[in-house]
Amino acid sequence: MIAERNMAHNALKKGGFLFFVLSTTQVLAAPQVNSVTQQSSGGELQLVISGSGFGEKSHPNPLYYFDFDEDSKAQNIQTSAVKDSFSTNGTISADSTPYGSGQVLRFTVKQDPSAVAIPGIDFDSDRLYVYFNRRYSFSIADSSNWGSRGFNLKSNRIWADTGNNIYIGYQGKEGNSSGRIFPEYTAEGGATWVGTDLPQVEGEWTQEEIVYKASDIDVQNGIFDLYHNGNSVHDSVFRMRTSDRPDRYSKLYFDQISNGTNENKTLYIYYDNIYIDDTFQRVYLSNAPTFDEAKARLVQIPLKWSDNSVTVKLKSGNFTPSSSYIYVVDASGNVNKNGARLCQSDCPSPPNPPKGIGFK
């Protein structure tokens, strides 16, 4: 759990003994959801979530939200905090979508390793939350897709101005389960292998999440947690900054490919529902009544946010709203353990435990 690790990070070693300085995140309760009501505004369906412990959020919207609807490759300006238009590369497509309808971004892999579907996205924060759906039309383990020097895929990478970076990388010659996490130039030890927990998958939509928090300088306490289809893939800590490379990460990339690909093959990467924010606060919709069971979960788009009320634009995907549940995550990564059900007004929400639990 994020909160538990914060306690460990505040541990002090004196005289051979380990002393813990408890942080305030240990005593904060998880968000309490008391009710969820539906309303229509401007022709769109919204949910008003009432309760407590949601915390304040400086900007209700995520920094960026891309849904690629209405034939647009830019972020959805109405539901993104960053209003300057940021355009992606590729084409709008409806031939393969994660929920069976709507539009997605389709990018054709190029020989040029600098060609990417989503150019570097800038952020200025010590933390980042990223949610997205992705589908590869190819397998990196298939040698017929390789260029003359193989196939090197950095599926996600975050860079700092001083060159330190962290990435999830695969090598075609090592197979689909060759994934590793590596904080380049700052790692203590070698790469962290994620193997079959985070495979490079051909022909299937996946639900991916990244939870990042910067490390202190020369301290191994940075967070780079990964979730694949709702399952935790990685949750240990990294040294991300050193005295020689002190800057925090500030630019996010998707799918940087080097060593080329076979120019006679057409390889696609598809993206949808890209949600990027500089806080861990978020809202999920799921078809499971408890968060432990909520592996399939779709991030919702906050429109208003206060400590006791959150309004979101409903994105139901392929979930049936009347049998779906809402989960609210606060700034420390705590979440209501039991989901609040979306149903008629006479349908009670399940009670929430008084004790805070961590997101992980």
KATAQUI-V112678 format. One record per residue. N is the residue number from 1. RES is the residue in one letter. PSI is psi as a letter, one per 30 degrees, with the letter a starting at -180 (none if undefined). BURIAL is # if it has 16 or more other ideal C-beta (glycine too) atoms within 10 Angstrom, else .. Layout:
n->N res->RES psi->PSI burial->BURIAL
n->N res->RES psi->PSI burial->BURIAL
This chain:
n->1 res->M psi->k burial->#
n->2 res->I psi->e burial->#
n->3 res->A psi->e burial->#
n->4 res->E psi->e burial->.
n->5 res->R psi->e burial->#
n->6 res->N psi->e burial->#
n->7 res->M psi->e burial->.
n->8 res->A psi->e burial->.
n->9 res->H psi->f burial->#
n->10 res->N psi->g burial->.
n->11 res->A psi->k burial->.
n->12 res->L psi->k burial->.
n->13 res->K psi->k burial->.
n->14 res->K psi->k burial->.
n->15 res->G psi->h burial->.
n->16 res->G psi->f burial->.
n->17 res->F psi->l burial->.
n->18 res->L psi->k burial->.
n->19 res->F psi->k burial->.
n->20 res->F psi->k burial->.
n->21 res->V psi->j burial->.
n->22 res->L psi->k burial->.
n->23 res->S psi->l burial->.
n->24 res->T psi->f burial->.
n->25 res->T psi->f burial->#
n->26 res->Q psi->f burial->.
n->27 res->V psi->f burial->.
n->28 res->L psi->k burial->#
n->29 res->A psi->l burial->#
n->30 res->A psi->l burial->#
n->31 res->P psi->k burial->#
n->32 res->Q psi->j burial->#
n->33 res->V psi->j burial->#
n->34 res->N psi->e burial->.
n->35 res->S psi->l burial->.
n->36 res->V psi->k burial->#
n->37 res->T psi->l burial->.
n->38 res->Q psi->k burial->.
n->39 res->Q psi->l burial->.
n->40 res->S psi->k burial->.
n->41 res->S psi->k burial->.
n->42 res->G psi->g burial->.
n->43 res->G psi->g burial->.
n->44 res->E psi->k burial->.
n->45 res->L psi->k burial->.
n->46 res->Q psi->l burial->#
n->47 res->L psi->k burial->#
n->48 res->V psi->j burial->.
n->49 res->I psi->j burial->#
n->50 res->S psi->k burial->#
n->51 res->G psi->b burial->#
n->52 res->S psi->l burial->.
n->53 res->G psi->g burial->#
n->54 res->F psi->f burial->#
n->55 res->G psi->l burial->#
n->56 res->E psi->k burial->.
n->57 res->K psi->k burial->#
n->58 res->S psi->e burial->.
n->59 res->H psi->k burial->.
n->60 res->P psi->e burial->#
n->61 res->N psi->l burial->#
n->62 res->P psi->l burial->#
n->63 res->L psi->e burial->#
n->64 res->Y psi->k burial->#
n->65 res->Y psi->k burial->#
n->66 res->F psi->k burial->#
n->67 res->D psi->f burial->#
n->68 res->F psi->g burial->#
n->69 res->D psi->l burial->.
n->70 res->E psi->h burial->.
n->71 res->D psi->g burial->.
n->72 res->S psi->k burial->#
n->73 res->K psi->f burial->#
n->74 res->A psi->l burial->.
n->75 res->Q psi->l burial->#
n->76 res->N psi->j burial->#
n->77 res->I psi->e burial->.
n->78 res->Q psi->f burial->.
n->79 res->T psi->g burial->#
n->80 res->S psi->k burial->#
n->81 res->A psi->e burial->#
n->82 res->V psi->j burial->#
n->83 res->K psi->f burial->.
n->84 res->D psi->k burial->.
n->85 res->S psi->k burial->.
n->86 res->F psi->j burial->#
n->87 res->S psi->k burial->.
n->88 res->T psi->l burial->#
n->89 res->N psi->k burial->.
n->90 res->G psi->a burial->#
n->91 res->T psi->l burial->.
n->92 res->I psi->k burial->.
n->93 res->S psi->l burial->#
n->94 res->A psi->g burial->.
n->95 res->D psi->f burial->.
n->96 res->S psi->j burial->.
n->97 res->T psi->l burial->#
n->98 res->P psi->f burial->#
n->99 res->Y psi->g burial->#
n->100 res->G psi->f burial->.
n->101 res->S psi->l burial->.
n->102 res->G psi->a burial->.
n->103 res->Q psi->l burial->#
n->104 res->V psi->l burial->#
n->105 res->L psi->k burial->#
n->106 res->R psi->k burial->#
n->107 res->F psi->k burial->#
n->108 res->T psi->k burial->.
n->109 res->V psi->k burial->#
n->110 res->K psi->l burial->#
n->111 res->Q psi->e burial->.
n->112 res->D psi->j burial->.
n->113 res->P psi->f burial->.
n->114 res->S psi->f burial->.
n->115 res->A psi->k burial->.
n->116 res->V psi->l burial->#
n->117 res->A psi->e burial->#
n->118 res->I psi->j burial->#
n->119 res->P psi->l burial->#
n->120 res->G psi->k burial->.
n->121 res->I psi->k burial->#
n->122 res->D psi->k burial->.
n->123 res->F psi->l burial->#
n->124 res->D psi->i burial->.
n->125 res->S psi->l burial->#
n->126 res->D psi->g burial->.
n->127 res->R psi->l burial->#
n->128 res->L psi->k burial->#
n->129 res->Y psi->k burial->#
n->130 res->V psi->k burial->#
n->131 res->Y psi->k burial->#
n->132 res->F psi->l burial->#
n->133 res->N psi->k burial->#
n->134 res->R psi->k burial->#
n->135 res->R psi->k burial->#
n->136 res->Y psi->k burial->#
n->137 res->S psi->g burial->#
n->138 res->F psi->l burial->#
n->139 res->S psi->k burial->#
n->140 res->I psi->f burial->#
n->141 res->A psi->f burial->#
n->142 res->D psi->j burial->.
n->143 res->S psi->f burial->.
n->144 res->S psi->f burial->.
n->145 res->N psi->f burial->#
n->146 res->W psi->l burial->#
n->147 res->G psi->a burial->#
n->148 res->S psi->f burial->.
n->149 res->R psi->g burial->.
n->150 res->G psi->a burial->#
n->151 res->F psi->j burial->#
n->152 res->N psi->j burial->#
n->153 res->L psi->k burial->#
n->154 res->K psi->j burial->#
n->155 res->S psi->e burial->#
n->156 res->N psi->k burial->#
n->157 res->R psi->k burial->#
n->158 res->I psi->k burial->#
n->159 res->W psi->l burial->#
n->160 res->A psi->l burial->#
n->161 res->D psi->f burial->.
n->162 res->T psi->g burial->#
n->163 res->G psi->f burial->.
n->164 res->N psi->k burial->#
n->165 res->N psi->l burial->#
n->166 res->I psi->k burial->#
n->167 res->Y psi->l burial->#
n->168 res->I psi->j burial->#
n->169 res->G psi->l burial->#
n->170 res->Y psi->k burial->#
n->171 res->Q psi->k burial->#
n->172 res->G psi->e burial->#
n->173 res->K psi->f burial->.
n->174 res->E psi->f burial->.
n->175 res->G psi->l burial->.
n->176 res->N psi->f burial->#
n->177 res->S psi->h burial->.
n->178 res->S psi->g burial->#
n->179 res->G psi->k burial->#
n->180 res->R psi->l burial->#
n->181 res->I psi->k burial->#
n->182 res->F psi->j burial->#
n->183 res->P psi->j burial->#
n->184 res->E psi->k burial->#
n->185 res->Y psi->f burial->#
n->186 res->T psi->f burial->#
n->187 res->A psi->k burial->#
n->188 res->E psi->j burial->.
n->189 res->G psi->a burial->.
n->190 res->G psi->a burial->.
n->191 res->A psi->l burial->.
n->192 res->T psi->j burial->#
n->193 res->W psi->k burial->.
n->194 res->V psi->f burial->#
n->195 res->G psi->b burial->.
n->196 res->T psi->f burial->.
n->197 res->D psi->f burial->.
n->198 res->L psi->i burial->#
n->199 res->P psi->l burial->#
n->200 res->Q psi->j burial->#
n->201 res->V psi->k burial->.
n->202 res->E psi->k burial->.
n->203 res->G psi->g burial->.
n->204 res->E psi->k burial->.
n->205 res->W psi->k burial->#
n->206 res->T psi->l burial->#
n->207 res->Q psi->j burial->#
n->208 res->E psi->k burial->#
n->209 res->E psi->k burial->#
n->210 res->I psi->k burial->#
n->211 res->V psi->j burial->#
n->212 res->Y psi->k burial->#
n->213 res->K psi->k burial->#
n->214 res->A psi->k burial->#
n->215 res->S psi->l burial->#
n->216 res->D psi->l burial->.
n->217 res->I psi->k burial->#
n->218 res->D psi->g burial->.
n->219 res->V psi->k burial->.
n->220 res->Q psi->i burial->#
n->221 res->N psi->g burial->#
n->222 res->G psi->k burial->#
n->223 res->I psi->k burial->#
n->224 res->F psi->i burial->#
n->225 res->D psi->k burial->#
n->226 res->L psi->k burial->#
n->227 res->Y psi->k burial->#
n->228 res->H psi->j burial->#
n->229 res->N psi->h burial->#
n->230 res->G psi->f burial->#
n->231 res->N psi->k burial->.
n->232 res->S psi->k burial->.
n->233 res->V psi->e burial->#
n->234 res->H psi->k burial->#
n->235 res->D psi->g burial->.
n->236 res->S psi->l burial->.
n->237 res->V psi->l burial->#
n->238 res->F psi->l burial->#
n->239 res->R psi->j burial->#
n->240 res->M psi->f burial->#
n->241 res->R psi->k burial->#
n->242 res->T psi->l burial->#
n->243 res->S psi->e burial->.
n->244 res->D psi->f burial->.
n->245 res->R psi->i burial->#
n->246 res->P psi->f burial->.
n->247 res->D psi->k burial->.
n->248 res->R psi->l burial->#
n->249 res->Y psi->k burial->#
n->250 res->S psi->g burial->#
n->251 res->K psi->k burial->.
n->252 res->L psi->k burial->#
n->253 res->Y psi->l burial->#
n->254 res->F psi->k burial->#
n->255 res->D psi->i burial->#
n->256 res->Q psi->k burial->#
n->257 res->I psi->k burial->#
n->258 res->S psi->l burial->.
n->259 res->N psi->g burial->#
n->260 res->G psi->l burial->#
n->261 res->T psi->l burial->#
n->262 res->N psi->j burial->#
n->263 res->E psi->f burial->.
n->264 res->N psi->f burial->.
n->265 res->K psi->k burial->.
n->266 res->T psi->j burial->.
n->267 res->L psi->k burial->#
n->268 res->Y psi->k burial->#
n->269 res->I psi->k burial->#
n->270 res->Y psi->k burial->#
n->271 res->Y psi->k burial->#
n->272 res->D psi->l burial->#
n->273 res->N psi->h burial->#
n->274 res->I psi->j burial->#
n->275 res->Y psi->k burial->#
n->276 res->I psi->k burial->#
n->277 res->D psi->l burial->#
n->278 res->D psi->g burial->#
n->279 res->T psi->l burial->#
n->280 res->F psi->f burial->#
n->281 res->Q psi->k burial->#
n->282 res->R psi->l burial->#
n->283 res->V psi->k burial->#
n->284 res->Y psi->l burial->#
n->285 res->L psi->k burial->#
n->286 res->S psi->l burial->#
n->287 res->N psi->g burial->#
n->288 res->A psi->k burial->#
n->289 res->P psi->f burial->#
n->290 res->T psi->l burial->.
n->291 res->F psi->e burial->#
n->292 res->D psi->e burial->.
n->293 res->E psi->f burial->.
n->294 res->A psi->i burial->#
n->295 res->K psi->e burial->.
n->296 res->A psi->j burial->#
n->297 res->R psi->k burial->#
n->298 res->L psi->k burial->#
n->299 res->V psi->k burial->#
n->300 res->Q psi->l burial->#
n->301 res->I psi->j burial->#
n->302 res->P psi->k burial->#
n->303 res->L psi->e burial->#
n->304 res->K psi->k burial->.
n->305 res->W psi->k burial->#
n->306 res->S psi->l burial->.
n->307 res->D psi->f burial->.
n->308 res->N psi->g burial->.
n->309 res->S psi->k burial->.
n->310 res->V psi->k burial->#
n->311 res->T psi->k burial->#
n->312 res->V psi->l burial->#
n->313 res->K psi->k burial->#
n->314 res->L psi->k burial->#
n->315 res->K psi->j burial->#
n->316 res->S psi->f burial->.
n->317 res->G psi->b burial->#
n->318 res->N psi->g burial->.
n->319 res->F psi->k burial->#
n->320 res->T psi->j burial->.
n->321 res->P psi->e burial->.
n->322 res->S psi->f burial->.
n->323 res->S psi->h burial->.
n->324 res->S psi->l burial->#
n->325 res->Y psi->l burial->#
n->326 res->I psi->k burial->#
n->327 res->Y psi->k burial->#
n->328 res->V psi->k burial->#
n->329 res->V psi->k burial->#
n->330 res->D psi->a burial->#
n->331 res->A psi->f burial->#
n->332 res->S psi->f burial->#
n->333 res->G psi->g burial->#
n->334 res->N psi->k burial->#
n->335 res->V psi->l burial->#
n->336 res->N psi->k burial->#
n->337 res->K psi->e burial->#
n->338 res->N psi->k burial->#
n->339 res->G psi->l burial->#
n->340 res->A psi->k burial->#
n->341 res->R psi->k burial->#
n->342 res->L psi->j burial->#
n->343 res->C psi->a burial->#
n->344 res->Q psi->l burial->.
n->345 res->S psi->f burial->.
n->346 res->D psi->g burial->.
n->347 res->C psi->j burial->.
n->348 res->P psi->k burial->.
n->349 res->S psi->k burial->#
n->350 res->P psi->k burial->.
n->351 res->P psi->l burial->.
n->352 res->N psi->k burial->#
n->353 res->P psi->k burial->.
n->354 res->P psi->f burial->.
n->355 res->K psi->k burial->.
n->356 res->G psi->k burial->#
n->357 res->I psi->l burial->#
n->358 res->G psi->l burial->#
n->359 res->F psi->e burial->#
n->360 res->K psi->none burial->#
